[in-house]
């Protein structure tokens, strides 16, 4: 969908990404799943979480929360931690053969300085969207123990 005052954008990776995210949410709604509700009770050392976590412990935000919750429910993951292929390798781990990752997105802006028609520098902000793949730590072997450690039982 183009904005009223912006030129039409070519159909490409960005449109496909928006379409995939929308289709995932709509499919969950048709199954009776509300993707904005925390879907699992973590049985992991990270404890009860309200959002999926990066390998650093930093929580994901925005649409990535819904995307990763959907994957956690559909694949039965209890661990809330997600990691890229390169991060897994850097930590001495290996994604198991045949495993498929989940798509997450990174959106930001970069500043660019151009020369205007009058010769003056003009700074403009350019928005970008990048998609990348992450794996739940349950799909990765050889990671340090704290990535797989179950939570201690809670006493009443």
Helices and strands as residue ranges (DSSP letters): H 13-30, H 63-75, E 82-83, H 85-90, E 94-95, E 102-115, E 121-136, G 137-139, E 140-141, G 145-147
